[in-house]
Amino acid sequence: MKLHTCTGAPSPRRVTLYLELKGIALDQVEVDLRAGEHMNPAFSALSPNQTVPVLELEDGTCIWESSAIRRYLENLNPEPPLFGSDPIERATVDCWSDWVFMRGLIPVMEAFRNHFPGFRDHALPGPRPVAQIPALAERGQTLFSYFLEDLEQRLQAADWLAGDQLSVADIDALVTIEFAERGIKAGPAAAQAAIAAWRDRFQRRLNGAA
Ligand SMILES: N[C@@H](CCC(=O)N[C@@H](CS)C(=O)NCC(=O)O)C(=O)O
């Protein structure tokens, strides 16, 4: 099996961070998004959305959504669990990862893609033309600042988003923050100390996983 990916892009990072924490090694194929490689017919045959990441299995099956790739790998490699280990934990992880996606990742993506000239008529990935809407870029910045406030509050109450254990929800929150820092020049304030402490904890886990 091999992972089609692009270093530095947020959706692939949701998978590669997961791989790091699980200790899973996969063959990786770098797709040059800047050069438009993902729009080539060969890549389009792997992903109807023309997006990375894609996990290509030995039998030719392609899994072309980062969440679905992680779920698939989790079923093959249950330890250590990053989706929770019983029905309540799993539901809690799902709640928090959906929350990060809707309240954090989508707003940052909107702020980024509706602003940069390089995404003119490509405000959403995929083969269809999608016009930029500058008001969505502005709204994305505001929503991201709300996300940080709510994340700070959550991390004052719990070590990890879904409770006692690091999960895919934490991966997605970290990816969201890194994406915002690079892409829209926004990030946590110095006063958001619980977020800073959580990032330190996360880094220690990554160092331990290496
Ligand atoms: N929902 C998809 C989103 C994938 C996605 O948007 N990937 C971006 C890179 S972060 C991409 O391939 N963009 C290509 C483009 O903008 O044309 C997932 O999570 O896998």
Ligand as a Chemical Component Dictionary entry (heavy atoms), coordinates in Angstrom:
data_LIG
# 
_chem_comp.id                   LIG 
_chem_comp.type                 NON-POLYMER 
_chem_comp.pdbx_formal_charge   0 
_chem_comp.three_letter_code    LIG 
# 
loop_
_chem_comp_atom.comp_id 
_chem_comp_atom.atom_id 
_chem_comp_atom.alt_atom_id 
_chem_comp_atom.type_symbol 
_chem_comp_atom.charge 
_chem_comp_atom.model_Cartn_x 
_chem_comp_atom.model_Cartn_y 
_chem_comp_atom.model_Cartn_z 
_chem_comp_atom.pdbx_ordinal 
LIG N1  N1  N 0 -11.504 16.302 2.760  1  
LIG C1  C1  C 0 -10.242 16.003 2.113  2  
LIG C2  C2  C 0 -9.575  17.311 1.746  3  
LIG C3  C3  C 0 -8.316  17.086 0.958  4  
LIG C4  C4  C 0 -7.720  18.386 0.453  5  
LIG O1  O1  O 0 -8.392  19.419 0.358  6  
LIG N2  N2  N 0 -6.417  18.320 0.148  7  
LIG C5  C5  C 0 -5.732  19.493 -0.387 8  
LIG C6  C6  C 0 -4.358  19.622 0.250  9  
LIG S1  S1  S 0 -4.547  20.025 1.961  10 
LIG C7  C7  C 0 -5.549  19.335 -1.878 11 
LIG O2  O2  O 0 -5.257  18.243 -2.342 12 
LIG N3  N3  N 0 -5.734  20.411 -2.629 13 
LIG C8  C8  C 0 -5.622  20.381 -4.038 14 
LIG C9  C9  C 0 -6.216  21.607 -4.655 15 
LIG O3  O3  O 0 -6.417  22.596 -3.973 16 
LIG O4  O4  O 0 -6.450  21.583 -5.852 17 
LIG C10 C10 C 0 -9.377  15.153 3.046  18 
LIG O5  O5  O 0 -9.449  15.377 4.256  19 
LIG O6  O6  O 0 -8.651  14.286 2.585  20 
# 
loop_
_chem_comp_bond.comp_id 
_chem_comp_bond.atom_id_1 
_chem_comp_bond.atom_id_2 
_chem_comp_bond.value_order 
_chem_comp_bond.pdbx_ordinal 
LIG N1  C1  SING 1  
LIG C1  C2  SING 2  
LIG C1  C10 SING 3  
LIG C2  C3  SING 4  
LIG C3  C4  SING 5  
LIG C4  O1  DOUB 6  
LIG C4  N2  SING 7  
LIG N2  C5  SING 8  
LIG C5  C6  SING 9  
LIG C5  C7  SING 10 
LIG C6  S1  SING 11 
LIG C7  O2  DOUB 12 
LIG C7  N3  SING 13 
LIG N3  C8  SING 14 
LIG C8  C9  SING 15 
LIG C9  O3  DOUB 16 
LIG C9  O4  SING 17 
LIG C10 O5  DOUB 18 
LIG C10 O6  SING 19 
# 
